[in-house]
Amino acid sequence: KRIRVGAITMRVPKPCARCSIPGVDPDTAEATKEPLKTLATFRKRKNEIFFGVNAIADQLGELCVGDEAEVL
């Protein structure tokens, strides 16, 4: 129900259905079927593919690449 990333704590209310953004190459903007095709084989419920969670920060702050994540 709660996580901490760096110094920021967050509430995790529900899983998040995934949009197509993970299948877009950030360098070329080329769309691919992966990773959603693979995720659909084990993360599909009610015709939605779940990968990740919604998170609500408890306070303002800065997240940085490499910040440690901890399940509280």
PyMOL Python script that loads the backbone (N, CA, C, O; Angstrom):
from pymol import cmd

cmd.read_pdbstr("""\
ATOM      1  N   LYS A   1       0.797  -1.211   0.000  1.00  0.00           N
ATOM      2  CA  LYS A   1       0.000   0.000   0.000  1.00  0.00           C
ATOM      3  C   LYS A   1       0.835   1.268   0.000  1.00  0.00           C
ATOM      4  O   LYS A   1       0.345   2.329  -0.386  1.00  0.00           O
ATOM      5  N   ARG A   2       2.113   1.174   0.434  1.00  0.00           N
ATOM      6  CA  ARG A   2       2.977   2.361   0.477  1.00  0.00           C
ATOM      7  C   ARG A   2       4.378   1.973   0.013  1.00  0.00           C
ATOM      8  O   ARG A   2       4.837   0.854   0.242  1.00  0.00           O
ATOM      9  N   ILE A   3       5.050   2.926  -0.646  1.00  0.00           N
ATOM     10  CA  ILE A   3       6.436   2.740  -1.058  1.00  0.00           C
ATOM     11  C   ILE A   3       7.214   4.022  -0.760  1.00  0.00           C
ATOM     12  O   ILE A   3       6.632   5.081  -0.526  1.00  0.00           O
ATOM     13  N   ARG A   4       8.531   3.901  -0.773  1.00  0.00           N
ATOM     14  CA  ARG A   4       9.405   5.072  -0.676  1.00  0.00           C
ATOM     15  C   ARG A   4      10.402   4.981  -1.824  1.00  0.00           C
ATOM     16  O   ARG A   4      11.031   3.943  -2.030  1.00  0.00           O
ATOM     17  N   VAL A   5      10.538   6.063  -2.561  1.00  0.00           N
ATOM     18  CA  VAL A   5      11.546   6.160  -3.618  1.00  0.00           C
ATOM     19  C   VAL A   5      12.401   7.361  -3.275  1.00  0.00           C
ATOM     20  O   VAL A   5      11.909   8.489  -3.241  1.00  0.00           O
ATOM     21  N   GLY A   6      13.682   7.127  -3.021  1.00  0.00           N
ATOM     22  CA  GLY A   6      14.530   8.202  -2.513  1.00  0.00           C
ATOM     23  C   GLY A   6      13.954   8.668  -1.196  1.00  0.00           C
ATOM     24  O   GLY A   6      13.749   7.854  -0.295  1.00  0.00           O
ATOM     25  N   ALA A   7      13.689   9.950  -1.058  1.00  0.00           N
ATOM     26  CA  ALA A   7      13.134  10.496   0.177  1.00  0.00           C
ATOM     27  C   ALA A   7      11.622  10.688   0.115  1.00  0.00           C
ATOM     28  O   ALA A   7      11.024  11.186   1.069  1.00  0.00           O
ATOM     29  N   ILE A   8      11.000  10.301  -0.993  1.00  0.00           N
ATOM     30  CA  ILE A   8       9.564  10.542  -1.181  1.00  0.00           C
ATOM     31  C   ILE A   8       8.761   9.283  -0.876  1.00  0.00           C
ATOM     32  O   ILE A   8       9.021   8.223  -1.445  1.00  0.00           O
ATOM     33  N   THR A   9       7.785   9.401   0.024  1.00  0.00           N
ATOM     34  CA  THR A   9       6.872   8.295   0.281  1.00  0.00           C
ATOM     35  C   THR A   9       5.636   8.471  -0.584  1.00  0.00           C
ATOM     36  O   THR A   9       5.224   9.590  -0.889  1.00  0.00           O
ATOM     37  N   MET A  10       5.046   7.332  -0.976  1.00  0.00           N
ATOM     38  CA  MET A  10       3.885   7.358  -1.871  1.00  0.00           C
ATOM     39  C   MET A  10       2.874   6.314  -1.450  1.00  0.00           C
ATOM     40  O   MET A  10       3.230   5.244  -0.955  1.00  0.00           O
ATOM     41  N   ARG A  11       1.606   6.639  -1.655  1.00  0.00           N
ATOM     42  CA  ARG A  11       0.525   5.663  -1.497  1.00  0.00           C
ATOM     43  C   ARG A  11       0.326   4.979  -2.842  1.00  0.00           C
ATOM     44  O   ARG A  11       0.450   5.607  -3.894  1.00  0.00           O
ATOM     45  N   VAL A  12       0.017   3.686  -2.799  1.00  0.00           N
ATOM     46  CA  VAL A  12      -0.164   2.896  -4.019  1.00  0.00           C
ATOM     47  C   VAL A  12      -1.596   2.348  -4.002  1.00  0.00           C
ATOM     48  O   VAL A  12      -1.836   1.263  -3.470  1.00  0.00           O
ATOM     49  N   PRO A  13      -2.561   3.102  -4.588  1.00  0.00           N
ATOM     50  CA  PRO A  13      -3.957   2.707  -4.478  1.00  0.00           C
ATOM     51  C   PRO A  13      -4.397   1.554  -5.379  1.00  0.00           C
ATOM     52  O   PRO A  13      -5.297   0.800  -5.009  1.00  0.00           O
ATOM     53  N   LYS A  14      -3.777   1.401  -6.563  1.00  0.00           N
ATOM     54  CA  LYS A  14      -4.254   0.347  -7.464  1.00  0.00           C
ATOM     55  C   LYS A  14      -3.256   0.082  -8.584  1.00  0.00           C
ATOM     56  O   LYS A  14      -2.395   0.913  -8.871  1.00  0.00           O
ATOM     57  N   PRO A  15      -3.380  -1.095  -9.219  1.00  0.00           N
ATOM     58  CA  PRO A  15      -2.551  -1.380 -10.390  1.00  0.00           C
ATOM     59  C   PRO A  15      -2.909  -0.443 -11.533  1.00  0.00           C
ATOM     60  O   PRO A  15      -3.974   0.174 -11.542  1.00  0.00           O
ATOM     61  N   CYS A  16      -2.009  -0.348 -12.488  1.00  0.00           N
ATOM     62  CA  CYS A  16      -2.183   0.586 -13.604  1.00  0.00           C
ATOM     63  C   CYS A  16      -2.191  -0.183 -14.923  1.00  0.00           C
ATOM     64  O   CYS A  16      -1.249  -0.912 -15.235  1.00  0.00           O
ATOM     65  N   ALA A  17      -3.267  -0.010 -15.692  1.00  0.00           N
ATOM     66  CA  ALA A  17      -3.301  -0.596 -17.035  1.00  0.00           C
ATOM     67  C   ALA A  17      -2.310   0.174 -17.900  1.00  0.00           C
ATOM     68  O   ALA A  17      -2.195   1.394 -17.782  1.00  0.00           O
ATOM     69  N   ARG A  18      -1.609  -0.526 -18.753  1.00  0.00           N
ATOM     70  CA  ARG A  18      -0.508   0.057 -19.494  1.00  0.00           C
ATOM     71  C   ARG A  18      -0.967   0.595 -20.833  1.00  0.00           C
ATOM     72  O   ARG A  18      -1.727  -0.061 -21.546  1.00  0.00           O
ATOM     73  N   CYS A  19      -0.512   1.776 -21.171  1.00  0.00           N
ATOM     74  CA  CYS A  19      -0.756   2.347 -22.498  1.00  0.00           C
ATOM     75  C   CYS A  19       0.334   1.837 -23.445  1.00  0.00           C
ATOM     76  O   CYS A  19       1.142   0.990 -23.066  1.00  0.00           O
ATOM     77  N   SER A  20       0.352   2.340 -24.643  1.00  0.00           N
ATOM     78  CA  SER A  20       1.314   1.845 -25.640  1.00  0.00           C
ATOM     79  C   SER A  20       2.690   2.498 -25.536  1.00  0.00           C
ATOM     80  O   SER A  20       3.597   2.105 -26.270  1.00  0.00           O
ATOM     81  N   ILE A  21       2.876   3.465 -24.666  1.00  0.00           N
ATOM     82  CA  ILE A  21       4.160   4.189 -24.569  1.00  0.00           C
ATOM     83  C   ILE A  21       5.363   3.261 -24.361  1.00  0.00           C
ATOM     84  O   ILE A  21       6.405   3.508 -24.969  1.00  0.00           O
ATOM     85  N   PRO A  22       5.280   2.201 -23.530  1.00  0.00           N
ATOM     86  CA  PRO A  22       6.469   1.340 -23.385  1.00  0.00           C
ATOM     87  C   PRO A  22       6.906   0.682 -24.691  1.00  0.00           C
ATOM     88  O   PRO A  22       8.042   0.219 -24.798  1.00  0.00           O
ATOM     89  N   GLY A  23       6.017   0.635 -25.686  1.00  0.00           N
ATOM     90  CA  GLY A  23       6.371   0.028 -26.965  1.00  0.00           C
ATOM     91  C   GLY A  23       6.927   1.013 -27.977  1.00  0.00           C
ATOM     92  O   GLY A  23       7.083   0.670 -29.149  1.00  0.00           O
ATOM     93  N   VAL A  24       7.231   2.236 -27.546  1.00  0.00           N
ATOM     94  CA  VAL A  24       7.789   3.236 -28.456  1.00  0.00           C
ATOM     95  C   VAL A  24       9.271   3.430 -28.137  1.00  0.00           C
ATOM     96  O   VAL A  24       9.640   3.754 -27.008  1.00  0.00           O
ATOM     97  N   ASP A  25      10.101   3.227 -29.142  1.00  0.00           N
ATOM     98  CA  ASP A  25      11.543   3.408 -28.969  1.00  0.00           C
ATOM     99  C   ASP A  25      11.819   4.896 -28.743  1.00  0.00           C
ATOM    100  O   ASP A  25      11.487   5.705 -29.609  1.00  0.00           O
ATOM    101  N   PRO A  26      12.413   5.285 -27.613  1.00  0.00           N
ATOM    102  CA  PRO A  26      12.625   6.705 -27.333  1.00  0.00           C
ATOM    103  C   PRO A  26      13.628   7.383 -28.270  1.00  0.00           C
ATOM    104  O   PRO A  26      13.614   8.606 -28.413  1.00  0.00           O
ATOM    105  N   ASP A  27      14.483   6.607 -28.897  1.00  0.00           N
ATOM    106  CA  ASP A  27      15.476   7.190 -29.800  1.00  0.00           C
ATOM    107  C   ASP A  27      14.942   7.413 -31.208  1.00  0.00           C
ATOM    108  O   ASP A  27      15.338   8.363 -31.884  1.00  0.00           O
ATOM    109  N   THR A  28      14.034   6.530 -31.653  1.00  0.00           N
ATOM    110  CA  THR A  28      13.562   6.604 -33.041  1.00  0.00           C
ATOM    111  C   THR A  28      12.074   6.917 -33.168  1.00  0.00           C
ATOM    112  O   THR A  28      11.606   7.232 -34.262  1.00  0.00           O
ATOM    113  N   ALA A  29      11.326   6.836 -32.072  1.00  0.00           N
ATOM    114  CA  ALA A  29       9.861   7.003 -32.045  1.00  0.00           C
ATOM    115  C   ALA A  29       9.147   5.896 -32.818  1.00  0.00           C
ATOM    116  O   ALA A  29       7.965   6.026 -33.137  1.00  0.00           O
ATOM    117  N   GLU A  30       9.853   4.817 -33.118  1.00  0.00           N
ATOM    118  CA  GLU A  30       9.253   3.679 -33.811  1.00  0.00           C
ATOM    119  C   GLU A  30       8.415   2.869 -32.825  1.00  0.00           C
ATOM    120  O   GLU A  30       8.875   2.537 -31.732  1.00  0.00           O
ATOM    121  N   ALA A  31       7.176   2.553 -33.222  1.00  0.00           N
ATOM    122  CA  ALA A  31       6.283   1.751 -32.375  1.00  0.00           C
ATOM    123  C   ALA A  31       6.522   0.265 -32.637  1.00  0.00           C
ATOM    124  O   ALA A  31       6.689  -0.158 -33.780  1.00  0.00           O
ATOM    125  N   THR A  32       6.535  -0.509 -31.570  1.00  0.00           N
ATOM    126  CA  THR A  32       6.685  -1.961 -31.669  1.00  0.00           C
ATOM    127  C   THR A  32       5.582  -2.620 -30.859  1.00  0.00           C
ATOM    128  O   THR A  32       4.889  -1.957 -30.087  1.00  0.00           O
ATOM    129  N   LYS A  33       5.420  -3.923 -31.035  1.00  0.00           N
ATOM    130  CA  LYS A  33       4.409  -4.655 -30.279  1.00  0.00           C
ATOM    131  C   LYS A  33       4.918  -5.059 -28.893  1.00  0.00           C
ATOM    132  O   LYS A  33       4.126  -5.386 -28.009  1.00  0.00           O
ATOM    133  N   GLU A  34       6.207  -5.035 -28.711  1.00  0.00           N
ATOM    134  CA  GLU A  34       6.790  -5.370 -27.420  1.00  0.00           C
ATOM    135  C   GLU A  34       6.966  -4.105 -26.594  1.00  0.00           C
ATOM    136  O   GLU A  34       7.179  -3.042 -27.178  1.00  0.00           O
ATOM    137  N   PRO A  35       6.891  -4.158 -25.314  1.00  0.00           N
ATOM    138  CA  PRO A  35       6.755  -5.321 -24.449  1.00  0.00           C
ATOM    139  C   PRO A  35       5.314  -5.740 -24.183  1.00  0.00           C
ATOM    140  O   PRO A  35       5.088  -6.722 -23.475  1.00  0.00           O
ATOM    141  N   LEU A  36       4.321  -5.017 -24.737  1.00  0.00           N
ATOM    142  CA  LEU A  36       2.928  -5.336 -24.419  1.00  0.00           C
ATOM    143  C   LEU A  36       2.523  -6.743 -24.865  1.00  0.00           C
ATOM    144  O   LEU A  36       1.726  -7.397 -24.192  1.00  0.00           O
ATOM    145  N   LYS A  37       3.056  -7.208 -25.979  1.00  0.00           N
ATOM    146  CA  LYS A  37       2.722  -8.554 -26.457  1.00  0.00           C
ATOM    147  C   LYS A  37       3.123  -9.600 -25.416  1.00  0.00           C
ATOM    148  O   LYS A  37       2.350 -10.508 -25.111  1.00  0.00           O
ATOM    149  N   THR A  38       4.325  -9.465 -24.878  1.00  0.00           N
ATOM    150  CA  THR A  38       4.790 -10.410 -23.857  1.00  0.00           C
ATOM    151  C   THR A  38       4.033 -10.216 -22.546  1.00  0.00           C
ATOM    152  O   THR A  38       3.626 -11.196 -21.922  1.00  0.00           O
ATOM    153  N   LEU A  39       3.840  -8.971 -22.121  1.00  0.00           N
ATOM    154  CA  LEU A  39       3.110  -8.711 -20.879  1.00  0.00           C
ATOM    155  C   LEU A  39       1.694  -9.277 -20.929  1.00  0.00           C
ATOM    156  O   LEU A  39       1.179  -9.738 -19.910  1.00  0.00           O
ATOM    157  N   ALA A  40       1.065  -9.249 -22.091  1.00  0.00           N
ATOM    158  CA  ALA A  40      -0.303  -9.754 -22.237  1.00  0.00           C
ATOM    159  C   ALA A  40      -0.402 -11.243 -21.926  1.00  0.00           C
ATOM    160  O   ALA A  40      -1.482 -11.726 -21.588  1.00  0.00           O
ATOM    161  N   THR A  41       0.699 -11.975 -22.034  1.00  0.00           N
ATOM    162  CA  THR A  41       0.657 -13.415 -21.774  1.00  0.00           C
ATOM    163  C   THR A  41       0.523 -13.743 -20.288  1.00  0.00           C
ATOM    164  O   THR A  41       0.123 -14.852 -19.933  1.00  0.00           O
ATOM    165  N   PHE A  42       0.854 -12.787 -19.417  1.00  0.00           N
ATOM    166  CA  PHE A  42       0.732 -13.088 -17.987  1.00  0.00           C
ATOM    167  C   PHE A  42       0.245 -11.926 -17.132  1.00  0.00           C
ATOM    168  O   PHE A  42       0.149 -12.072 -15.914  1.00  0.00           O
ATOM    169  N   ARG A  43      -0.062 -10.788 -17.720  1.00  0.00           N
ATOM    170  CA  ARG A  43      -0.535  -9.646 -16.938  1.00  0.00           C
ATOM    171  C   ARG A  43      -1.837  -9.058 -17.487  1.00  0.00           C
ATOM    172  O   ARG A  43      -2.121  -7.880 -17.270  1.00  0.00           O
ATOM    173  N   LYS A  44      -2.621  -9.861 -18.189  1.00  0.00           N
ATOM    174  CA  LYS A  44      -3.850  -9.359 -18.790  1.00  0.00           C
ATOM    175  C   LYS A  44      -5.043  -9.749 -17.926  1.00  0.00           C
ATOM    176  O   LYS A  44      -5.210 -10.911 -17.553  1.00  0.00           O
ATOM    177  N   ARG A  45      -5.878  -8.738 -17.614  1.00  0.00           N
ATOM    178  CA  ARG A  45      -7.125  -8.954 -16.877  1.00  0.00           C
ATOM    179  C   ARG A  45      -8.177  -8.040 -17.480  1.00  0.00           C
ATOM    180  O   ARG A  45      -7.924  -6.856 -17.701  1.00  0.00           O
ATOM    181  N   LYS A  46      -9.341  -8.578 -17.742  1.00  0.00           N
ATOM    182  CA  LYS A  46     -10.454  -7.781 -18.275  1.00  0.00           C
ATOM    183  C   LYS A  46     -10.037  -6.971 -19.503  1.00  0.00           C
ATOM    184  O   LYS A  46     -10.370  -5.791 -19.616  1.00  0.00           O
ATOM    185  N   ASN A  47      -9.316  -7.602 -20.413  1.00  0.00           N
ATOM    186  CA  ASN A  47      -8.857  -6.983 -21.666  1.00  0.00           C
ATOM    187  C   ASN A  47      -7.935  -5.781 -21.471  1.00  0.00           C
ATOM    188  O   ASN A  47      -7.804  -4.951 -22.370  1.00  0.00           O
ATOM    189  N   GLU A  48      -7.301  -5.682 -20.316  1.00  0.00           N
ATOM    190  CA  GLU A  48      -6.301  -4.639 -20.088  1.00  0.00           C
ATOM    191  C   GLU A  48      -5.008  -5.310 -19.639  1.00  0.00           C
ATOM    192  O   GLU A  48      -5.031  -6.338 -18.963  1.00  0.00           O
ATOM    193  N   ILE A  49      -3.892  -4.719 -20.019  1.00  0.00           N
ATOM    194  CA  ILE A  49      -2.590  -5.246 -19.641  1.00  0.00           C
ATOM    195  C   ILE A  49      -2.051  -4.387 -18.500  1.00  0.00           C
ATOM    196  O   ILE A  49      -1.893  -3.174 -18.636  1.00  0.00           O
ATOM    197  N   PHE A  50      -1.775  -5.041 -17.376  1.00  0.00           N
ATOM    198  CA  PHE A  50      -1.318  -4.321 -16.197  1.00  0.00           C
ATOM    199  C   PHE A  50       0.187  -4.462 -16.030  1.00  0.00           C
ATOM    200  O   PHE A  50       0.740  -5.562 -16.070  1.00  0.00           O
ATOM    201  N   PHE A  51       0.835  -3.313 -15.841  1.00  0.00           N
ATOM    202  CA  PHE A  51       2.284  -3.279 -15.642  1.00  0.00           C
ATOM    203  C   PHE A  51       2.593  -1.986 -14.917  1.00  0.00           C
ATOM    204  O   PHE A  51       2.675  -0.926 -15.538  1.00  0.00           O
ATOM    205  N   GLY A  52       2.763  -2.062 -13.628  1.00  0.00           N
ATOM    206  CA  GLY A  52       3.003  -0.866 -12.836  1.00  0.00           C
ATOM    207  C   GLY A  52       1.833  -0.578 -11.918  1.00  0.00           C
ATOM    208  O   GLY A  52       0.864  -1.336 -11.864  1.00  0.00           O
ATOM    209  N   VAL A  53       1.934   0.514 -11.206  1.00  0.00           N
ATOM    210  CA  VAL A  53       0.907   0.926 -10.264  1.00  0.00           C
ATOM    211  C   VAL A  53       0.737   2.443 -10.317  1.00  0.00           C
ATOM    212  O   VAL A  53       1.653   3.167 -10.706  1.00  0.00           O
ATOM    213  N   ASN A  54      -0.422   2.904  -9.928  1.00  0.00           N
ATOM    214  CA  ASN A  54      -0.605   4.338  -9.707  1.00  0.00           C
ATOM    215  C   ASN A  54       0.022   4.648  -8.358  1.00  0.00           C
ATOM    216  O   ASN A  54      -0.092   3.857  -7.422  1.00  0.00           O
ATOM    217  N   ALA A  55       0.675   5.779  -8.255  1.00  0.00           N
ATOM    218  CA  ALA A  55       1.297   6.184  -6.991  1.00  0.00           C
ATOM    219  C   ALA A  55       0.993   7.654  -6.737  1.00  0.00           C
ATOM    220  O   ALA A  55       1.042   8.477  -7.651  1.00  0.00           O
ATOM    221  N   ILE A  56       0.679   7.972  -5.488  1.00  0.00           N
ATOM    222  CA  ILE A  56       0.357   9.335  -5.084  1.00  0.00           C
ATOM    223  C   ILE A  56       1.392   9.773  -4.062  1.00  0.00           C
ATOM    224  O   ILE A  56       1.467   9.219  -2.965  1.00  0.00           O
ATOM    225  N   ALA A  57       2.183  10.760  -4.423  1.00  0.00           N
ATOM    226  CA  ALA A  57       3.247  11.245  -3.526  1.00  0.00           C
ATOM    227  C   ALA A  57       2.639  11.925  -2.308  1.00  0.00           C
ATOM    228  O   ALA A  57       1.644  12.642  -2.419  1.00  0.00           O
ATOM    229  N   ASP A  58       3.242  11.696  -1.146  1.00  0.00           N
ATOM    230  CA  ASP A  58       2.798  12.323   0.097  1.00  0.00           C
ATOM    231  C   ASP A  58       3.366  13.727   0.265  1.00  0.00           C
ATOM    232  O   ASP A  58       2.848  14.515   1.055  1.00  0.00           O
ATOM    233  N   GLN A  59       4.423  14.043  -0.469  1.00  0.00           N
ATOM    234  CA  GLN A  59       5.026  15.371  -0.373  1.00  0.00           C
ATOM    235  C   GLN A  59       5.753  15.682  -1.679  1.00  0.00           C
ATOM    236  O   GLN A  59       6.005  14.791  -2.490  1.00  0.00           O
ATOM    237  N   LEU A  60       6.081  16.940  -1.866  1.00  0.00           N
ATOM    238  CA  LEU A  60       6.863  17.330  -3.034  1.00  0.00           C
ATOM    239  C   LEU A  60       8.309  16.890  -2.838  1.00  0.00           C
ATOM    240  O   LEU A  60       8.781  16.763  -1.708  1.00  0.00           O
ATOM    241  N   GLY A  61       8.996  16.661  -3.929  1.00  0.00           N
ATOM    242  CA  GLY A  61      10.396  16.285  -3.850  1.00  0.00           C
ATOM    243  C   GLY A  61      10.924  15.960  -5.225  1.00  0.00           C
ATOM    244  O   GLY A  61      10.238  16.157  -6.228  1.00  0.00           O
ATOM    245  N   GLU A  62      12.122  15.469  -5.272  1.00  0.00           N
ATOM    246  CA  GLU A  62      12.777  15.169  -6.530  1.00  0.00           C
ATOM    247  C   GLU A  62      13.128  13.693  -6.586  1.00  0.00           C
ATOM    248  O   GLU A  62      13.700  13.143  -5.645  1.00  0.00           O
ATOM    249  N   LEU A  63      12.780  13.056  -7.701  1.00  0.00           N
ATOM    250  CA  LEU A  63      13.178  11.676  -7.953  1.00  0.00           C
ATOM    251  C   LEU A  63      14.354  11.693  -8.913  1.00  0.00           C
ATOM    252  O   LEU A  63      14.375  12.482  -9.857  1.00  0.00           O
ATOM    253  N   CYS A  64      15.323  10.837  -8.683  1.00  0.00           N
ATOM    254  CA  CYS A  64      16.500  10.775  -9.541  1.00  0.00           C
ATOM    255  C   CYS A  64      16.747   9.347  -9.993  1.00  0.00           C
ATOM    256  O   CYS A  64      16.447   8.397  -9.270  1.00  0.00           O
ATOM    257  N   VAL A  65      17.291   9.202 -11.179  1.00  0.00           N
ATOM    258  CA  VAL A  65      17.703   7.891 -11.653  1.00  0.00           C
ATOM    259  C   VAL A  65      18.647   7.291 -10.619  1.00  0.00           C
ATOM    260  O   VAL A  65      19.588   7.945 -10.170  1.00  0.00           O
ATOM    261  N   GLY A  66      18.388   6.054 -10.250  1.00  0.00           N
ATOM    262  CA  GLY A  66      19.235   5.375  -9.278  1.00  0.00           C
ATOM    263  C   GLY A  66      18.721   5.462  -7.847  1.00  0.00           C
ATOM    264  O   GLY A  66      19.283   4.823  -6.958  1.00  0.00           O
ATOM    265  N   ASP A  67      17.652   6.248  -7.599  1.00  0.00           N
ATOM    266  CA  ASP A  67      17.074   6.294  -6.256  1.00  0.00           C
ATOM    267  C   ASP A  67      16.628   4.896  -5.848  1.00  0.00           C
ATOM    268  O   ASP A  67      16.085   4.143  -6.657  1.00  0.00           O
ATOM    269  N   GLU A  68      16.858   4.568  -4.613  1.00  0.00           N
ATOM    270  CA  GLU A  68      16.450   3.274  -4.082  1.00  0.00           C
ATOM    271  C   GLU A  68      14.950   3.282  -3.836  1.00  0.00           C
ATOM    272  O   GLU A  68      14.398   4.259  -3.331  1.00  0.00           O
ATOM    273  N   ALA A  69      14.295   2.184  -4.199  1.00  0.00           N
ATOM    274  CA  ALA A  69      12.866   2.008  -3.964  1.00  0.00           C
ATOM    275  C   ALA A  69      12.684   0.975  -2.861  1.00  0.00           C
ATOM    276  O   ALA A  69      13.378  -0.041  -2.821  1.00  0.00           O
ATOM    277  N   GLU A  70      11.746   1.251  -1.970  1.00  0.00           N
ATOM    278  CA  GLU A  70      11.502   0.367  -0.831  1.00  0.00           C
ATOM    279  C   GLU A  70      10.006   0.203  -0.622  1.00  0.00           C
ATOM    280  O   GLU A  70       9.268   1.188  -0.599  1.00  0.00           O
ATOM    281  N   VAL A  71       9.553  -1.046  -0.470  1.00  0.00           N
ATOM    282  CA  VAL A  71       8.168  -1.325  -0.132  1.00  0.00           C
ATOM    283  C   VAL A  71       8.016  -1.148   1.367  1.00  0.00           C
ATOM    284  O   VAL A  71       8.732  -1.775   2.148  1.00  0.00           O
ATOM    285  N   LEU A  72       7.081  -0.293   1.770  1.00  0.00           N
ATOM    286  CA  LEU A  72       6.864  -0.050   3.198  1.00  0.00           C
ATOM    287  C   LEU A  72       5.718  -0.916   3.658  1.00  0.00           C
ATOM    288  O   LEU A  72       5.352  -0.881   4.833  1.00  0.00           O
TER     289      LEU A  72
END
""", "prot")
cmd.dss("prot")
cmd.show_as("cartoon", "prot")
cmd.util.cbc("prot")
cmd.orient("prot")
